[in-house]
Amino acid sequence: MRRTASPTSLLLLGAGVFLLVLAPLIAWYVTPQAKRTPIDVDTTTVFAGTGSYFDTSKVRTVHGKRITVTRQVRGDVADSEKSGNAVWDVSTSIDTDATLPASDTRDSLQWTLERWVTDRATNEPVHCCGESPVFDGEAYLKFPFDVEERSYRWWDGTLGGVVQLRYSGVKKIEGYEGLRFTGSVPPTRTGVRQVPGRLVGRARTPQVLAEEWYANNAIELVVDRRTGRIMYAAIGPRKTLRAPGSDKDAVVLLESERIAFTAETQRQQVGLASRDSDKLAALGTTAPAGAGALGAVLALVGAALVARGRRPAPDRTDAHLVTSPSA
């Protein structure tokens, strides 16, 4: 008598081999595909703080006022799918209590509309698709996936250049740990603006091209390690005007010691970071490990059952002798 493998043993062996093949595919193919900047993003982050700004109605700088910065990011899905990149339109408004809530962002103290295009895998800037402004660096609205404990080149839109942010340890936001990066911007000339001469101490000159200067004394970002999402952000901007060729500030346009994510924005960003990080962890670690372990067990059990066989089957020769009539 010889034995044949049962369907159950073959099924277990096949399932085990399938899972063993699937495990590395998840780790080496599916996970990298999942680490791609989303294109259907639609988020709003809010900064708030106290500081000074130039009040055009009073033609002077006022102090100790609440300042709110609202940034809305929307992905252009059509252009993203067409180009293969992440195309985001970014609206940023700076408001005072007098302009909030603003029915039209153009009524804000300051409003900008930008278009950012990045490589979905590396987060590097891509210069296409109506990008404005042309920017550089490794990080801006987010950091790359799998953030490292090193310095990063962060794009500062007000400066119009990159700022070196150094790794400064870990920090918990809403109980969730992230990597902390800090930096600053020394006083830097960023452009010129035509203003009445008396505004910058040139009373005898009707109009002058005043120099615009910008500094940022305290940049702090706390970033989720896996996703690169910014969970907390704080800045200390100072924007001023100087008379042409002067080394002294004549007018403060905007200044605050600290403008930071509101508590609501922090909770929102931490929730999104935690959710997306858990998904990537499951794909990158849990799923491959689980599939590999289960596949190994099923394959071993199936192979053992196949080797032993589960049902005896009569040998054809013996069967012929038994069923043939006697001579």
C-alpha positions, 0 to 999 in steps of 0.5 A: 500500500502507498500513501497520498497527500491529503488536500488539507496538507497541500492547502497548508503547504501552499498557504505557507509558501504564499505567505513566505513569498508575500512577507518580503514583497510587503517589506520591499515593495508595498511599504515603499509605495505607501511612503509617498506624500499624499496628493488629496491633502486638505488641512488647515493649521493655525498659529497664534501669539502676541506681538507688534504690527504696523497698523496702516489706519494709525500709521504706526506700530502697535504693540501687545496685540494678538496675531493669528497665522492661518495656513491652508494646504490643498492638494491639486489631485489632477496635476499631481496624477498628471505629473506624478508629483505632490502638487500643493496649493498653500494659502497663508494669511496673517491676521489681527483681531480686527481682520478675524474672521476675514470673509476675504483673505485679501483683507488680512494683514498679509496674505500669500498664495503659493504652489509647492511641488515635491517628489512624493518619495523623497520630498525634494522640490520639483520645478514644474507644474506652475511652482511658485516660488521656486524653492529649495531645501529638504523640508518645508510643509513636511519633512521626508519620511523616516526622519533622521537625527541630523540637521535639515535644510528647511525652506523659509518662505519669508526669507526666500532661502533655506535655514539650517535646522539642527537636531535638538533631541526629542519632545512630546506633543500631546503625549506623543514623542517626536524629533525636535529641530531648532534654528534661527535667522539673523537680520537679513535684507529681503527686498525693497518697498516704496514708502513715504520718506518720513516713515523711515526718517527721510522727511525731506524725500516724498518717496524712498525705496526702503529696505525690508529686513527679516529675522527669526529668533526662534524656529522650533519644529517637532516632527513625527519620525516615520511620516515627517509630519510637523506636529508642532511649530513655533517661530519668532519673526521680526520684519522691519523697514530701514532707510536706504543704506541704514543699519538701524530699523526705522519701522517694525512691520511685524514682530513676535517673540513666539507664534506657535501652533494652537492647542487644537492644531497640535491635537489635530497634527498629532492625531494624523501623525499617529494614524499614519505612523501606525499604518506604516509600522504595520506595513513595514514591520508587523505585516511582514513579520506576521506573514513570515512567521505564520507562513513558516509555521503553515509550510512546516506543518503542511510539509510534514503532513505531505511527507507522512501522507493522510490517506492510504490508497490501494496499489493498482497491482493488488487491486487487479489481483483482488478483483480479477476472476479466478482462472 
